[in-house]
Structures are given as C-alpha cells and as structure tokens.
Amino acid sequence: MKKLFTVFILSGVLFFTFFGECFSEKEITIGMAVEFMDHAACAYISQDKGWFEEEGLNLTAYESYVTGMALASALARGDIQVAYTCLIPAINVYANAKVPIKIVAGTHKYGYGLVVNPKKVKSVKDLEEPGIRIGCVREGGAVDVLLHRAIDKYNLDEKKILSRIQRMNPPKQVLAINAGQLDAAFLPEQWATMAEKSGFKMLLISQDVWPAMQGSVLVVKEELIRDHPKVVEKLVKISQKATDWINQNPLEAAEIVARQLQKAGGSLFPVEIADITIKTEITSEVLLKSMNRLEYTTDIDSVVVQETIDYVTQLGYIKSSFKAGDILNLSFIKP
C-alpha cells in the first residue's frame, strides 16, 4: 500500500510538472522585433503562414525597424525578447549597452551592396573624386562596416571618402537617389536592388568585399533561454523551417515578403515607414532579385563571428574585443 501511494505521488508530480510546463509556454508573452528588410524573410514568412501560432508562441509585440541599429536599441526594452537583426548591431548592443543577449541561429549571409550612378562612378576608385556624393547609414551599422572593408580592400583614401559621407537610413538614401542627390550609396538589401530601378548600377556586393560575411541573426534575451528553453527551441525550429521553405519556393517567398512589407499602412509598421514604402514601391519582382543576392541559412560560423567582433573593435565601434562564444549559443540548431 505504501509503494502504491508513493507511485501515485510521483505520478502526480510528473503530471503537474509536464502540464505546468506546457501551460507556462503557452502563457509566456514574447515581444519580437524584425528588420524592415528581406534580411528578416524567415520571420515574415513564419508570420504570414501562422507558424509562430502553430507552435503555441504568443507574440504580444511584432515591431519592424528601418535599421538594425534602431532595432538593437529596442532590445534594451523589457518587452522585446526576440529579434531578427544584423550581426553587427547585435554585437554593438551586447558590448556597448550590455544587453544580455545570445545569438541562437543565423538567418542569412551577405545582403549588402554599393550602388552607383554609372555616369559618374565607373570604378571603386572613383569614390575618391571630389564632388562624388556618397550615402551610408550611421557609424556602427553593418553597411558602414562594409564601407570600411571596401576602403581596406581597395586601398582607398579613408579621409577623402569619409569626409563626404551623408549619413541617412536606407529608405531615405533611396529617396535621395530618386531626387538626384546621391552619386553612390552603401545599402542593405532590398534597398540596394531598389536603387537599380532608378538607373543606379550595383558596383559591389558584400560577397566581393567580405567572403563568408554573416548577415543577420536570430537573437534572444538570455533570460528566455534560462527560463523558457523550449520557446527558444521552437523559435529556431520555425526559423529553420521558414529558411528551407524560402530556398525551395523563392518566387512565392518574394511575393509574401513584398506583401508583408507593403502592409505598412496597418498596425504592423510605424506611420513613417508607411509613407516611405508607398513612395518606393517594394514589389515582388524587386524582392526576388534582391533575395537571390542573399544566402538564406541558419548556419553560422563562430570563426566569422569572431573576425567580425575583432574588426568592429579595430574600428573603435566597441571598446574591447570579446570571445564569440560569449554571445553565441548554437545548441538549438538541429543538424
């Protein structure tokens, strides 16, 4: 009788633990931030197809940001636990703002380029010419770091180029190109491809300047891993599923991402982005061409991450280098 009672008690504990854990997973609220670019295609696809809901994830916030730097700032808020963002802003917010985050998966490699007015800029060396107006995001952004890599690779005069950089976010650069106010622009995708519609030429892509460059990553707060590891496991699983689907269905993926981005007039995106998207016309044709310039994969190379950390330290964007293992937790990626 005593053995039976003990078994009953243990069974009850296991029952409570199992269902209590399931209950807590469904009840946890998740604030998610994504880039307003096809860099975050797997998030847009997953949202469109309802895969987050299918896995029982409760997204209470789903916010989009024009730049990875603005998104990184949002990570400091308590209601944002998950972000699809460029690697370099993630490194910055971890090192400088001391936000406790972990990179749990990659989302793509590459995804940045230099577009130019072909009548004024024939080669990279022409960027040194007086009067060439160059656009780029502010210091510390992924494309800004790519600009510095281009300066290194092609032995350009840093002072000549940096003194003429006009700092503005990607959609504003595209609007400036349309208005004839820029001759060259360092841009992330899909904005770089969109600039081609205005007669600009893609002079460099990130593959030319930075082989194996890690583009964006899936980032979570450390507390989410600590308190709800199964939620993180599901997020990575969904990202892998969406990434595979994008690679197998590129045309439909471009159509979905274009539709998601064009929903700017609704509650999904801020009003200022809505105005920009209406003016710049993000179409599925542009998205398909743009997305073909990225390599969508959840794989991430710790050696490349370390090289990136060391390079942004060299540029002075973070105070001191640190080990890639401090920001990486790749245990959730399934082979």
N, C-alpha and C positions, 0 to 999 in steps of 0.2 A: 504494500500500500504506500509506503514511504517513497519507493522508487517511482511508482506511478505518479505521485504528487510532484516529485522532482522533475520528471519528464514534462508534466503539464505546465509547471512554472517556466521551464526552459523554453518550451514551445511558445508560451505566451510572450516571453521576452523577444524571441526571434520574430514572432508575428508583429509585435509592436515596432521593433526596430525596422523591419522591412517596409511596413506600410507607413511608418512615421517618416522614413527617409524619402519614400515616394511622394508623400504629402508635401514635405518641405521643398522638394524640387519643383513641384507644380506651383507652390505658393511664392517662391522666390521671384522678385521682380528684377528685370535686367534692363539697364539703360545702355543702348548701343549707339555708337557714333560711327559714321561712314564718310568716306571722301566723296565729293560730288564729281566723280570721275569713273571711267570704266576700270580703273585700278581696283575698285570695290565691286567688280562684276559679280563675284560669287555671293556677296551679301544681297545685291539687288535681285539676283536670280532666286535665291532662297526666300526672300521676302515675297516676291511675285508668286512663287509656287506654293507658299504656305508651309515650307519645310520647318521653319522655326516652331510654328504652332503644332505641327505633326509630332515633333519631339517633345511637346509639352513645355516649351520655353515661353515665358510670359514677358514680352518686350513692352515695357511701360514707356520707354523713350526710344525713338528711332530718328536720330538727327543727322543731317548732312552738312558738311562744311566744305567751303570752296578750296581751302588749302589744308595740307596735312599739319601745318603749324597751328592753325586755329583749332583743328581737331585735337591736337596734342594738349592744348590748353584746357579743352573740355574734360580731358581725362583727370584733371585735378579735382573736378567736381565729384561729390559723393554719389550722385545718381547715375554716373556713367561707369559701368564696369567692364565694357567690351568695346573694342574699336578695331576697325579695318583701316589702317593708316600706313603711310610710307615709313620705311625703316628709319630714316634719318631723324624725322621729328620724334619718333618713339625713343631713339637714343637720347635726343636732347632733353625730352621731358623726364626721362629716367635719371639722367646725370645732373641736370641743372635744377629742375624743380623737385627732385627727389620723390617723384610719384612712384609708389611701389607697384610696378607692372612686370609682367612676363610676356615674352613673345612665345606663343604656343604653336604657331604654324606660319608658313609663308602664304602669300596669295598669288604673287606673280614675280617674275624677273623682268628687268628693263622697264620701258614705259615712259621715256623722256627723250626730247629731241631739240635740235636747233633748227629753226625755220628762218629763212632769209628772203629778202626781196632780191630775186636773181639779177635784176638790172643794176643793183648797187653792190651786191656781195657775191663774188664768184668763188671765193675760197675762204677758209677759216682765217687766213692771214689778213684778209680784208677787214676783219673786225677791228683791227688796229687803226684803220684810216680815220682821220678827223672827220667829224660830221656824221659818222655812222651811229644811228640811234638804236640802242640795244635794250630790250626789255628782259626782266627776270624777276622772280619772286624775291622776297626779302632775304637777308642773310640768314643762313642756317637751314633753309629749305632744301629739299632733295635736288631740285633743279639748279639751285645756286651752287651746291656742292659739285654737280655735274659741270657747271661752268668752270669751276676751279680745276677740275680734272682735265677739261679741254685746254685750259691755259697751260697746264703742265705738259700734256701730251704733245701739243703743237708749238711749244716754246714761245708762247705769245707774251707780249709786254703787259704784265698784270696792271700796272698803273694806268696805262693808256685805256685799257678796256674798262676796268672797274670805275674809273672816273666818269664814264659816260653811261653807266647802267641806270636805267629808270626802273625803280622798284615798284611793282604793282602785281596784284594777283592775276592768275591765268585768264579768267574771262575778261578782265579789263585790258589785258595785253591784246587779246583777240579783237576787242572793240577798237583799241588804238591802231592795230594793223589795218582794220577796215577803214579807219579815218585817215590813213596815210601818215601816222605819227611815229611809226617804228620802222626800222630797216632790217632788224633781226630780233629774234626772241627765243629765249630758252624756256621751253614749256613742257609740262607733263602731258601725257595723253589723257583725254581725247582732244585737248585744246591744240596740240601741235598739228594734228591732222586737220582740224577745223581751219587752221590758218592757211592751209593749202588751198582751200576754197576761195581765198582772197587773192590768189595768184602767187603766194609765197612758195618757196621750194624747201623741202626737207634736206638740209645740208648734212646734218649729222643725226644719228640716233644713238641711244646710250650703248648699244652693242659695239659701236665704233670706238667709243671712248673708254668704256668700263666693262670689259668682258666679265660675264657671270654676275653683273650688278644685281643685287637684291632690290626689288621694287618695294612692294607693300607687304605688310604682315598682319596677322591676327594677334591682337594684344588683349590681355585680360588683367584685371587687378589681382594682386597676389592673394587677397582675402577670398576671392572667388575660388581659386584653386584650393585654398586651405579649407574653406567651409563647405564648398559645393563642387568637388572634383568631377562628379558625374555631369554637371551642367557644362563644364569646360570640355569634357569628353564629347558631349553632344554637339557643341559648337564646332569643334574640329571635324567631327564626323560630317556635319552639314556642309562645312566648307569644302571638304574633300569631295563630297557628292556633287556639289554645285560646280566645282572645278572640272571634274570629269565630264559633267554634262555640257559645260561650255565648250570643251575641246571636241566633244562629239557632235555638238549642234551649234556651230559658230553663227550661222545665219539667224536662227531663232533667238540665240543668246543676244545678238546685236539688237534685234528688234525689241526684246524685253528690256534691255538696259536703256535703250533710247526712250522707250515708253516711260520707264521709271524716272528717268532724268527730266522728262518733259512734264512730269506731274508737279512741277514747281509751283503752280498756282494754288495747289491744295494745301493741306495741313502738313505734308511731308517735309517741305523745304521752306526756309525763310523767304519773305517777300522780295528782298533784294536779289536773291538768286533767281526768282521767278522772272523778274524783269530782264535779267541777263540772258536767260535761256530762250526767252521769246525772241530776243534780238539776234542771237547767234545760231538758232535753228540746229539743234542737235538731232541729226537724222540717223536712221538705222544704217544707211549707206556709209556715212562718216564713221559710225561706231564699228562697223565690220572692218573697214580698212584700218582703223586705229587699233582695235583689239588684236588684229593679226600681227601687230608690231610688238605685242607683249607675249611672254611665255607664261601661261597660267599653270601654276603648280603650287602645291602646298609644301613641297620640299624646301628646305632651307639649309644652307651650308654655313656651319659655325665659323669656318675659316674666313669666308667672305664677310660675315658679320663682324669678326674681329678686325679685318682690314678696314672696314667702314668706320668702326669706332676709333681706330688709330688715326685715320685720315681726318675725321672731323675734329679730333684732338689737335692734330697738327695745324689745322686751320684756325684753332682757337675758339671753336664753337662750343666745346665743352672744356672744363678746366683740366681734367686729367683722364687718361685712358683707364679702362677697366676691362676685366675679362668678359668675353662674350657669354660665358656660362652664367654670369651673374644676372643677365637679362633673358636668357633662353631657358625654356622648359619644353623640350620637344618629345616628352614621353607620351603625349596624347596622339601623336601622328602614327597611324597604322601603316605598316609596310605594304 
